[in-house]
């Protein structure tokens, strides 16, 4: 019975090793395609993976073989040998070499990680339970100073208990600092950055420990209350990437997500121009909603503004100013209300209901459901 049990243990250990290798090779959880300059971080991870993986396989198979080879036998004898200098020396040397090989790339990449290029543009990431906000320095290129006392528990003019106090000074901006007046405040979880630019991410937390992480970027860093931390990276491809919090920060940790868009320089500047400054926020101007901003970007990327204006000017197509809810006269003399159904139809089948005075020149467009929703929301908001 004891021999059978030992056989089973040996077989089970062997299966664990083989199964682990198979799972690692064909696992559905693999690295995302990298979208930054940190390929060396991937290399460092793979060095660790190979060294620890080979050690795991060799030790696991050795244990299985040893259990099978030296299973219990009534006539067998065991010899107590507490020390083996040669074996211990080899194990110490091999282990030390493995540790050095694993640590060296990490030390090299960390040195590069904290040495921010002098030409890097800055963006501040502000984390709180359970959302993200972002800030860019204005034309002067200098961030205005902030104070936790000026944050959500206080208004711009002192203590207050209004329920919407976060809209008064969500970043804790200090009054009287001239460098802060032109700071661009993005009070939403949507961040846009330009491609092929060195970016310094400056981070601070309002409440508890957070961690700003975009898997495709690879780089991340803890956000410690009372401290300013940072890292840098250079985006290498455009696209939409999810922002995550990689530090357990409370019961809403799982919903602390955001979106990072890597744009061309032109698209980034268009988006940035649509945001509000601290001076404008104090004057009552509110930042553009994330859905509206996404719709604006979709319209811009698809060339909509080449044919449709937002200021009432007639170009190739009818203006979008005052469009939503308006009665439209069509080329056949009938009228229709410009609601969501009409706008979606005009995008998908633009030549079915032509506006009076305009020809059949628009190309049909096909958008994903979320893109169409954002575009309609943008039209609804900007055409009021």
C-alpha positions as CSV (number, residue, x, y, z in Angstrom):
1,X,0.0,0.0,0.0
2,X,2.8,2.4,0.9
3,X,4.6,1.6,-2.4
4,X,1.4,2.3,-4.4
5,X,1.0,5.7,-2.6
6,X,4.6,6.6,-3.3
7,X,4.1,5.8,-7.0
8,X,1.0,7.9,-7.1
9,X,2.9,10.9,-5.5
10,X,5.7,10.6,-8.0
11,X,3.3,10.4,-10.9
12,X,1.3,13.4,-9.5
13,X,4.4,15.5,-9.2
14,X,5.4,14.7,-12.8
15,X,1.9,15.6,-14.0
16,X,2.0,18.9,-12.1
17,X,5.3,19.8,-13.9
18,X,4.1,18.8,-17.3
19,X,0.7,20.5,-16.8
20,X,2.4,23.7,-15.7
21,X,4.5,23.8,-18.8
22,X,1.5,23.1,-21.0
23,X,-0.5,25.8,-19.3
24,X,2.2,28.4,-19.6
25,X,2.7,27.7,-23.3
26,X,-1.0,27.5,-24.3
27,X,-2.5,29.7,-21.6
28,X,-5.1,32.3,-22.7
29,X,-3.4,34.8,-20.4
30,X,-0.4,36.2,-22.3
31,X,1.3,39.6,-22.5
32,X,-0.6,42.2,-24.5
33,X,1.2,43.7,-27.5
34,X,3.5,46.3,-26.2
35,X,2.7,49.9,-27.0
36,X,5.6,51.8,-25.5
37,X,9.4,51.9,-25.5
38,X,9.8,49.5,-22.6
39,X,10.7,46.3,-24.5
40,X,13.5,45.9,-22.0
41,X,10.9,45.4,-19.2
42,X,9.5,42.5,-21.3
43,X,13.0,41.1,-21.7
44,X,13.6,41.3,-17.9
45,X,10.3,39.5,-17.2
46,X,11.2,36.7,-19.7
47,X,14.7,36.3,-18.2
48,X,13.0,35.7,-14.8
49,X,10.4,33.4,-16.4
50,X,13.0,31.2,-18.0
51,X,15.3,30.9,-15.0
52,X,12.5,30.2,-12.5
53,X,10.7,28.0,-15.1
54,X,13.7,25.8,-15.8
55,X,14.5,25.5,-12.1
56,X,10.9,24.5,-11.4
57,X,10.9,21.8,-14.1
58,X,14.3,20.4,-13.0
59,X,13.5,20.3,-9.3
60,X,9.9,19.0,-9.9
61,X,11.1,16.2,-12.1
62,X,14.0,15.4,-9.7
63,X,11.6,15.1,-6.8
64,X,9.3,12.8,-8.8
65,X,12.3,10.7,-9.8
66,X,13.7,10.6,-6.3
67,X,10.4,9.5,-4.8
68,X,10.1,6.8,-7.5
69,X,13.7,5.7,-7.3
70,X,14.1,5.6,-3.5
71,X,10.7,4.4,-2.6
72,X,10.3,2.4,0.6
73,X,11.7,-1.1,0.6
74,X,11.9,-3.5,3.6
75,X,15.5,-4.4,3.0
76,X,16.6,-0.9,2.2
77,X,18.9,1.2,4.4
78,X,19.2,4.9,4.6
79,X,22.4,6.8,5.5
80,X,22.4,10.1,7.4
81,X,24.7,12.6,5.7
82,X,24.1,16.1,7.2
83,X,26.7,17.9,5.2
84,X,28.0,17.6,1.6
85,X,30.5,20.5,1.0
86,X,30.8,19.8,-2.8
87,X,27.1,19.7,-3.4
88,X,26.4,22.7,-1.2
89,X,29.2,24.7,-3.0
90,X,27.7,23.9,-6.4
91,X,24.2,24.8,-5.3
92,X,25.4,28.1,-3.8
93,X,27.3,29.0,-7.0
94,X,24.5,28.0,-9.4
95,X,21.8,29.8,-7.2
96,X,24.0,33.0,-7.0
97,X,24.5,33.0,-10.8
98,X,20.8,32.7,-11.3
99,X,19.9,35.5,-8.9
100,X,22.5,37.8,-10.4
101,X,21.2,37.1,-14.0
102,X,17.6,37.8,-12.8
103,X,18.5,41.0,-10.9
104,X,20.9,42.6,-13.3
105,X,18.4,43.4,-16.1
106,X,16.0,44.8,-13.5
107,X,18.6,47.2,-12.1
108,X,19.5,48.4,-15.5
109,X,15.9,49.0,-16.6
110,X,15.1,50.6,-13.3
111,X,17.9,53.1,-13.8
112,X,16.5,54.0,-17.2
113,X,13.0,54.0,-15.7
114,X,13.7,56.8,-13.3
115,X,15.9,58.9,-15.6
116,X,13.3,61.0,-17.3
117,X,14.4,62.6,-20.7
118,X,14.7,66.4,-20.5
119,X,12.3,66.8,-23.5
120,X,9.5,64.8,-21.8
121,X,6.1,66.5,-21.7
122,X,4.3,66.2,-18.3
123,X,0.9,65.0,-17.4
124,X,-0.4,64.6,-13.8
125,X,-2.5,61.6,-12.8
126,X,-4.7,62.2,-9.8
127,X,-6.2,59.1,-8.2
128,X,-9.0,58.9,-5.7
129,X,-11.5,56.2,-4.6
130,X,-12.4,55.2,-7.3
131,X,-11.7,57.3,-10.3
132,X,-9.0,59.0,-12.2
133,X,-8.4,62.7,-13.1
134,X,-5.7,64.3,-15.2
135,X,-3.9,67.6,-15.5
136,X,-1.7,69.2,-18.1
137,X,0.5,72.3,-17.6
138,X,-0.7,75.2,-19.6
139,X,1.2,77.4,-22.1
140,X,3.7,78.3,-19.4
141,X,4.7,74.6,-19.2
142,X,4.6,74.8,-15.3
143,X,2.1,73.0,-13.1
144,X,0.3,75.2,-10.6
145,X,0.7,74.2,-6.9
146,X,-2.0,72.3,-5.1
147,X,-3.0,71.7,-1.5
148,X,-5.0,68.8,0.0
149,X,-6.8,71.3,2.1
150,X,-8.2,72.9,-1.0
151,X,-9.6,69.5,-2.2
152,X,-13.0,68.0,-2.1
153,X,-13.8,68.7,1.5
154,X,-13.3,72.5,0.9
155,X,-14.5,74.9,-1.7
156,X,-12.6,77.7,-3.3
157,X,-13.8,80.1,-0.6
158,X,-13.6,77.9,2.4
159,X,-15.4,75.0,4.1
160,X,-18.7,73.9,2.6
161,X,-21.0,71.0,2.7
162,X,-22.6,71.2,-0.7
163,X,-23.1,67.7,-2.2
164,X,-21.4,68.7,-5.5
165,X,-18.4,70.2,-3.9
166,X,-16.0,68.1,-6.1
167,X,-16.9,70.2,-9.1
168,X,-15.6,73.4,-7.3
169,X,-12.0,72.4,-7.0
170,X,-11.5,68.7,-7.8
171,X,-7.7,69.0,-8.1
172,X,-7.1,71.1,-4.9
173,X,-5.7,74.0,-6.9
174,X,-4.2,76.9,-4.9
175,X,-5.7,80.3,-5.4
176,X,-3.2,83.1,-6.3
177,X,-0.7,80.9,-8.1
178,X,-0.3,82.4,-11.6
179,X,1.2,79.1,-12.9
180,X,-2.1,77.3,-12.2
181,X,-4.5,79.6,-14.1
182,X,-3.7,78.0,-17.4
183,X,-3.4,74.4,-16.2
184,X,-5.7,72.2,-18.3
185,X,-7.9,70.1,-16.1
186,X,-9.4,66.8,-17.3
187,X,-12.0,65.8,-14.6
188,X,-12.8,62.5,-16.2
189,X,-11.3,59.1,-16.6
190,X,-10.3,59.6,-20.2
191,X,-6.8,60.6,-21.1
192,X,-5.3,61.4,-24.5
193,X,-1.6,61.5,-25.2
194,X,0.4,62.0,-28.4
195,X,2.4,59.2,-30.1
196,X,6.2,59.2,-30.3
197,X,6.6,61.8,-27.5
198,X,8.4,61.1,-24.2
199,X,5.8,61.4,-21.5
200,X,6.5,62.0,-17.8
201,X,3.6,60.8,-15.7
202,X,3.5,62.7,-12.3
203,X,1.2,61.0,-9.8
204,X,-0.5,61.8,-6.6
205,X,-3.3,60.2,-4.5
206,X,-6.0,62.0,-2.6
207,X,-6.9,59.3,-0.2
208,X,-5.3,55.8,-0.2
209,X,-2.6,53.8,-2.0
210,X,-3.3,53.5,-5.7
211,X,-1.3,52.3,-8.7
212,X,-1.5,53.7,-12.2
213,X,-1.2,50.9,-14.8
214,X,-1.8,50.5,-18.5
215,X,-0.8,46.9,-19.4
216,X,0.3,47.7,-22.9
217,X,2.6,50.5,-21.6
218,X,4.2,48.0,-19.1
219,X,5.3,50.9,-16.8
220,X,3.4,51.5,-13.6
221,X,4.0,53.1,-10.2
222,X,2.4,53.3,-6.8
223,X,0.6,56.5,-5.9
224,X,1.2,57.3,-2.2
225,X,-0.9,59.8,-0.3
226,X,1.3,62.8,0.7
227,X,4.0,62.0,-2.0
228,X,4.5,62.7,-5.6
229,X,5.7,59.7,-7.6
230,X,6.5,59.5,-11.3
231,X,7.6,57.4,-14.3
232,X,8.1,58.0,-18.0
233,X,7.4,56.2,-21.2
234,X,7.1,56.9,-25.0
235,X,4.0,55.6,-26.8
236,X,4.8,53.8,-30.0
237,X,1.4,53.1,-31.5
238,X,-2.0,54.7,-31.6
239,X,-5.0,53.1,-30.1
240,X,-7.3,52.8,-27.1
241,X,-5.9,51.2,-23.9
242,X,-7.5,50.5,-20.6
243,X,-6.2,52.2,-17.4
244,X,-6.3,50.1,-14.3
245,X,-5.5,50.5,-10.6
246,X,-3.0,47.8,-9.7
247,X,-3.2,48.3,-6.0
248,X,-6.1,47.1,-3.8
249,X,-7.6,50.4,-2.8
250,X,-11.0,49.5,-1.3
251,X,-14.3,47.9,-2.1
252,X,-14.6,49.8,-5.4
253,X,-11.1,48.9,-6.6
254,X,-12.5,46.8,-9.5
255,X,-14.3,49.7,-11.0
256,X,-11.3,52.1,-10.9
257,X,-10.8,52.1,-14.6
258,X,-10.2,54.6,-17.3
259,X,-9.3,54.9,-21.0
260,X,-6.0,56.1,-22.5
261,X,-6.1,57.2,-26.2
262,X,-2.7,57.4,-28.0
263,X,-3.3,59.9,-30.8
264,X,-1.4,61.6,-33.6
265,X,0.0,64.9,-32.5
266,X,-2.8,66.7,-34.5
267,X,-5.6,64.7,-32.9
268,X,-4.1,65.1,-29.4
269,X,-3.9,68.9,-29.8
270,X,-7.6,69.0,-31.0
271,X,-8.6,67.1,-27.9
272,X,-6.5,69.2,-25.6
273,X,-8.0,72.4,-27.0
274,X,-11.5,71.1,-26.1
275,X,-10.6,70.8,-22.4
276,X,-11.0,73.6,-19.8
277,X,-8.3,75.5,-17.8
278,X,-8.5,76.2,-14.1
279,X,-9.4,79.8,-14.9
280,X,-12.2,78.7,-17.1
281,X,-13.4,76.1,-14.5
282,X,-13.6,78.9,-11.9
283,X,-15.6,81.0,-14.3
284,X,-18.2,78.2,-14.5
285,X,-17.1,76.4,-17.7
286,X,-17.4,72.6,-17.3
287,X,-15.1,70.1,-19.1
288,X,-16.4,68.0,-22.0
289,X,-18.0,64.7,-21.0
290,X,-15.9,61.6,-22.0
291,X,-18.6,60.4,-24.3
292,X,-18.9,63.8,-26.0
293,X,-15.1,64.0,-26.3
294,X,-15.0,60.5,-27.9
295,X,-17.6,61.5,-30.4
296,X,-15.7,64.7,-31.3
297,X,-12.6,62.6,-31.9
298,X,-14.5,60.1,-34.1
299,X,-16.0,63.0,-36.1
300,X,-12.5,64.5,-36.6
301,X,-10.8,61.3,-37.5
302,X,-13.4,60.5,-40.1
303,X,-13.3,63.9,-41.8
304,X,-16.7,65.0,-40.8
305,X,-15.6,68.6,-40.1
306,X,-14.5,69.0,-43.7
307,X,-18.1,68.9,-44.8
308,X,-20.1,70.0,-41.7
309,X,-19.4,73.1,-39.6
310,X,-20.2,73.7,-36.0
311,X,-20.7,77.5,-36.3
312,X,-23.6,77.7,-38.8
313,X,-21.4,78.0,-41.9
314,X,-22.7,76.0,-44.9
315,X,-20.0,74.1,-46.6
316,X,-20.3,70.8,-48.6
317,X,-23.0,69.5,-46.2
318,X,-25.5,71.2,-43.8
319,X,-24.1,72.7,-40.6
320,X,-24.5,70.8,-37.3
321,X,-25.2,74.0,-35.4
322,X,-28.7,73.9,-34.0
323,X,-29.3,70.5,-35.7
324,X,-30.7,68.4,-32.8
325,X,-34.5,68.5,-32.6
326,X,-34.9,70.9,-35.5
327,X,-37.4,70.4,-38.3
328,X,-35.5,69.6,-41.5
329,X,-36.8,70.2,-45.0
330,X,-35.8,67.4,-47.4
331,X,-35.2,67.6,-51.1
332,X,-38.5,66.1,-51.9
333,X,-40.4,68.8,-49.9
334,X,-41.2,66.6,-46.9
335,X,-39.9,67.4,-43.4
336,X,-38.4,65.4,-40.6
337,X,-37.3,66.0,-37.1
338,X,-33.5,65.7,-36.5
339,X,-33.6,63.1,-33.7
340,X,-31.4,60.2,-33.0
341,X,-33.1,57.9,-35.6
342,X,-32.7,60.5,-38.4
343,X,-29.1,61.2,-37.6
344,X,-28.1,57.5,-37.4
345,X,-29.9,56.9,-40.7
346,X,-28.2,59.9,-42.3
347,X,-24.8,58.5,-41.3
348,X,-25.5,54.9,-42.4
349,X,-27.6,55.8,-45.5
350,X,-26.9,59.4,-46.2
351,X,-28.6,59.5,-49.6
352,X,-32.0,58.3,-48.5
353,X,-33.2,61.6,-47.0
354,X,-31.3,64.5,-48.6
355,X,-31.5,67.9,-47.1
356,X,-32.9,70.5,-49.4
357,X,-30.2,72.4,-51.2
358,X,-27.5,69.8,-50.8
359,X,-26.5,67.1,-53.2
360,X,-25.8,63.3,-52.9
361,X,-22.1,63.4,-52.1
362,X,-21.7,61.8,-48.7
363,X,-20.2,58.4,-48.4
364,X,-22.0,55.9,-46.1
365,X,-20.2,55.2,-42.8
366,X,-20.3,52.1,-40.6
367,X,-19.4,52.5,-36.9
368,X,-19.4,50.2,-34.0
369,X,-22.3,50.6,-31.6
370,X,-20.2,52.5,-29.0
371,X,-18.7,54.7,-31.7
372,X,-22.2,55.6,-33.1
373,X,-23.5,56.3,-29.6
374,X,-20.6,58.7,-28.9
375,X,-21.0,60.4,-32.3
376,X,-24.8,60.9,-31.7
377,X,-24.1,62.2,-28.2
378,X,-21.5,64.7,-29.6
379,X,-24.0,65.9,-32.2
380,X,-26.7,66.2,-29.5
381,X,-24.4,68.2,-27.2
382,X,-22.7,70.5,-29.8
383,X,-25.8,71.3,-31.9
384,X,-27.8,72.8,-29.1
